[in-house]
C-alpha cells in the first residue's frame, strides 16, 4: 500500500497544540506517539528506538509522567512521546485523558500502538479506539518470541489487511523487527504508506443515522478533519472534553485555515454551532 501523491516532506502534527501540551518540536521533523496497554513491552520499544536520547517530566497540569526521546532515520529527525499505558481512550482516568488528548489534539505524524502478541484479543480494543481518532498508525506486534514459545501464531499480513495499517512483529528485548518498525514509521510519516484504518460501524439504525448526520455536519464545517465520525460518537455520548472543544472552536486548530468552507455571501469562515451539533441527542 501504497505509493501516493502526498507530499513526502509534509508533517501532520499540530505544532500549536503540541506546544500547549508541553512538547518542544524545535529541530525535529516528525512526532511519534507511542501507545499501548500496560505490560506490552511499550517501554522496551521506547528504549530501543531512542537509546539514551530521552528525558522525563510531567504533562502540563498533571501528575502523569511523560517520557520523550528522539532518533534520526533516513535523514529525518523524529521525536517520540511515550504515552501512559491505558486499556481504553474513554477518558475515565488521567492516563486515558492524556493519551486521548495527545492523539486527538497533538495530531502526531504516526501513532505506534504496541500490542502483546500473546494476548492480542485483549489489546485490540485500544487499537480500534485509536484507529477511530487517527488515520496514521502502525501496530507493533511485540513479544512475538513469547507467542512462538506458546505456539501462538499471528498472521501479520492478514491482520494488516483487516486493520488497514502496517503490522510489524517484534521482540523488542532482542531487537527483532525494530528495523522494519522504523521503516514503516518513516513510510507512514512521510506519506509513502497511506493507512486505511478499519472502523466499526453501528448496527442499530437509529444510532447509525444519528452518527451519520452528525459526522456530515462536522465534516462540512471542518474539511479534512480525519476523525469526524469519532468526534460525532463522543458528542453523542456526552463527552464533555469534546463538547468543550467544539464550543470554544478548538477543533479549528486541528485543520489548516484554508480547509474551512467559505460562505460565498461574505467570505467568512463558517463555525459549527454547538446547539445544531447536539440536536440529534435531544
N, C-alpha and C positions, 0 to 999 in steps of 0.2 A: 504494500500500500504505500509508496504511493507518492510518486512524484507529482508536484502540483506547481502552479504558477505563483504560490505565495512568496512574498519577499523573504529570502533566507536570512537577511540581516535584521529583520524587524522583530522587536520583542513585544510580548503581550502584556507584561506586568504593568500595574498601575503605580507609577512612581510616587504620586501624591499620597495615595493610601498606604504605600509601604513606609513612607516617612512617618505618617501618623502612627503606624504600627511599630515604629522604632527600628526599622530596617534601613541601614545605610547602603545604598547601591552605588556609591562612588567607586569608580574603577572596575565595575562588574557589568557584564553584558546581559546576563540572564539570571533569574532567581528560580530556584527549585524548592518546592515544598516536599518534605518527607513525612508521610502519614502512615498510620497503621495501628492495628490492635496492640495492646501491651503483649510482651513476651513473644514477639515475632522475629526478634533479632534486628529490629529497626536501628538501635544504637550501634550495633556492629556494622551495619550497612553504612551508617553515617560516618563512623570512624574510618572505614575502608575508603570511602570517597574523599574524605577531607584530610586524612592523616593528622598532622599536628597543626594544620592551619584552621583552628577553630577557637571560639571563645563562648562563654556562657553569660547569661544575665536573666532578667525577668521581663515579661511582657509589660508594656506600659499600663499602669493602674492595676496590675495583677500580681499575685504571689506565685503565679505559674512560671516555672523556669523555662528559659529558651536557650537553645544551643544553635550557633551559626558556624559555618565553615566555608571554605572555598577551594576550588580547584580549577585547573586550566585543561581544556580539551579542545583539540583541533583549533588552536589559537584563539579560543573564546574563553572568557573568564566567567565562571559560574559561582554564584553564592547559593549555598544550600541551607535551608532553615528546617531544623528538626522540630516538627510539631508534637504536642503532647500525645502520648498513646491513648487512643479512645476506641470505644466499641461502636459509637454512632456519632452523628453530627446534628443531633436534635437539640443541642444547646440546653441540656438539663444540668450541666456542670460547667465550672470554669474551664476545665480542659477542653470540653467539647465546644464551648463558645469560642475559645482561642483558635482552635483548629478550623472550625467552620468559617469564622470571620476572616481568617487569613486567606483561605482558598477563595472565598466569595469576593472580598473587598480588595485584597492584595493582588488577585489575579496572577498567581505565579505562572511563569512560562511553561513549567511542567510540574505536575504533582506525581511524585513517585509513591505508590502505595505498596507497602511491604506486607506480604501475607505469609502465613505459616503453611507450607505445602502439606504438612501432616494434619492440619485442621482447616482445610480450605473452606469447607462449608460454613464454618463459624466466622470466617473473615470476609465472605462475600457480601454480607450486609453492609459493611462500611464501604467496600469497593463500589457497590451500586449507588450508595448515597453520594459518594464523591463524584461519580460519573453524572449525577444529576446536576452538579454545580459547574463542572469544568469539561471542556472539550479536549483538554491537553493532559494526558495521564499515561503513565507506564506502570504496569503491575510487576513488581519484583517478587517472584515466587521463591521465597527464601526457605532455608532448611531442607533443600531438596535432597541432601545427603541422608538426613534422618528419615525422610519419606522413603527413600530407596531401601534403607535398612529395615523398614517396617512393611516392605512390599506394597507401598502406596505409589501408584503410577498416575501422573498427571500429564495429559497430552496438551502441552502449551500451545500448539498450533490451533487446535480446536477451541481452546479456551480464549485465545486471542481473537479468533473469528467471532465467537459468541459475544465477547465483551466489546469488540471494536477498538481495542488498544493493544500496544505491544505487551507481550508477556515474556519475562526473562527468568528462567530458572537459575537460582543462585544458591551457593553455600558460602555466605559472606565470611564466616570464620576462616575458611580455607582460601578465600579469594576467588572461588569458582564463579564464573559468569559475570564478574564485575566489569570486564572489558566490554562485553556485549551490552550490559546495562548502561554504561557511559555512552556507547554509540547510539542506543535508542533514545536516551535523554537528549542527546545532541540533535538527532533527526526530528524529534517532536518539537524541540525548542526553536529550531531554525525553519520549521515548516516543510521539511523534506518528507516527513511522515505526517499525514493528516488523520487524526483519530476520528472514528465514527462511533462514539460510545453507545452501548446498549442502554436504553431507558425503559423502565417499566411503565406500561400504560394501565390506566384504571379500568377495571372490569365492570364497574357499576355505571350505567348510562348517565345517571344524574351527576355523579362525581366527574365523569369524563367530560360531560357537557360544560360544567362549571369551570373545570381546568382549561378546557379549550378556549372558552370565551375570555377568560382572564388572561391566558397566555397571549392571545391575539391582541388584546388591548395593551398589554405590556410591550409586546414586540413592535406595535405600531408607534409607541412613544419612544422606546429606546432601541433604535435599529442596531443590529449586530450584537445585542446583549446575548451571550451564549447560553444563559440559563433561565430564560423567561418562564419556562414550564416549572422549574423548581421554585422560582420566586412566587409563581401563582399557587403552587401547593402550600408553601409556607404561609402565604397570606390567608388562604382558606382555612388553615389550621390555627390561625390567630397568633402566629409568631411575632411577638412584639418588636423584636430587633429588626425584622424585615419590614414590618409596618412602619416603624420609625424611619427606615432607610428610604421608603417611598415618600413619606410625609415631608421629610426635610430635603428631598431631591438628591440624596446621597447616591442613588443609583445612576444619576447623570455622570458621576465621576468614573463609572465603570466602562463607559464608551467614549469615544472621541467626540469632540464638539461637532464635527462635521457629520456625525452619524444621526443627529436628531432630525426628525422630519420637520419640514418648514410649513408654516401656514401661508399659503400664497397671498392671502389678503393683507398681511402685514409683515411677512418675512421673519416673524419672531419664532423662537423655538417653542414647541408645544411641551407642556408638562403634564404628567399624569395626575389626575385629580383623585385623591385618596378615597373620596366618597364614591366616585364611579368605580374604582377598583374593588372596593369592598361590597358593592351592590349585590353580587351573586351570593354572598354569605348571608345576607339579611333575609 
